[in-house]
Amino acid sequence: MNNVLKEKDNELIKKISLILNDFENFDKPFLNDQGDIIIRKKTIRKTKKENSILTNVFKQIIADDIKKNRV
């Protein structure tokens, strides 16, 4: 019985995937641990480069402050 449910779930996910192929802003559907089918919108992810630039700026500011305090 459990095997039949998995086959039905897989068939449903395949059909949903076919429909979602027409829409560019959704990720592939998947089953979570509770058995729910999850369909997420694609998000624009920030690159690590943008984050590292800001981090480097703060590191430089802190380094400059430490140098001022030592004098």
C-alpha positions in Angstrom: 0.0 0.0 0.0 2.8 2.4 0.9 4.6 1.7 -2.4 1.4 2.5 -4.3 1.2 5.9 -2.5 4.8 6.7 -3.4 4.0 5.9 -7.0 0.9 8.2 -6.9 2.9 11.0 -5.3 5.7 10.7 -7.9 3.1 10.7 -10.7 1.5 13.8 -9.3 4.8 15.6 -8.9 5.7 14.7 -12.5 2.4 16.2 -13.7 2.9 19.3 -11.6 6.4 19.7 -13.0 5.0 19.6 -16.5 2.6 22.4 -15.7 5.3 24.4 -14.0 7.5 24.2 -17.1 5.3 26.9 -18.5 6.2 29.2 -15.7 9.8 30.4 -15.2 9.5 31.8 -11.7 8.9 28.5 -9.8 11.4 25.8 -8.6 10.8 22.1 -9.0 8.1 20.7 -6.7 9.2 18.2 -4.0 7.8 16.3 -1.0 8.7 17.4 2.5 9.0 15.1 5.5 5.2 15.5 6.3 4.3 14.4 2.8 3.3 17.9 1.6 4.1 18.9 -2.0 6.2 22.1 -1.8 6.3 24.5 -4.8 8.6 27.5 -4.2 9.0 30.7 -6.1 12.5 31.2 -7.5 14.3 33.9 -5.5 17.1 36.1 -6.7 20.0 35.2 -4.5 22.6 37.8 -3.6 26.1 36.8 -4.5 28.7 36.3 -1.9 30.7 39.0 -3.6 28.2 41.7 -2.6 28.2 40.5 1.0 32.0 40.3 1.1 32.4 43.9 -0.1 30.4 45.1 2.8 32.3 42.9 5.2 35.6 44.2 3.9 34.5 47.8 4.4 33.6 47.1 8.0 36.9 45.3 8.6 38.8 48.2 7.2 36.9 50.7 9.4 37.6 48.6 12.5 41.2 48.2 11.6 41.5 52.0 11.2 39.9 52.6 14.6 42.3 50.2 16.3 45.2 52.0 14.7 43.9 55.4 16.0 43.4 54.1 19.5 47.0 52.7 19.7 48.6 56.0 18.9 
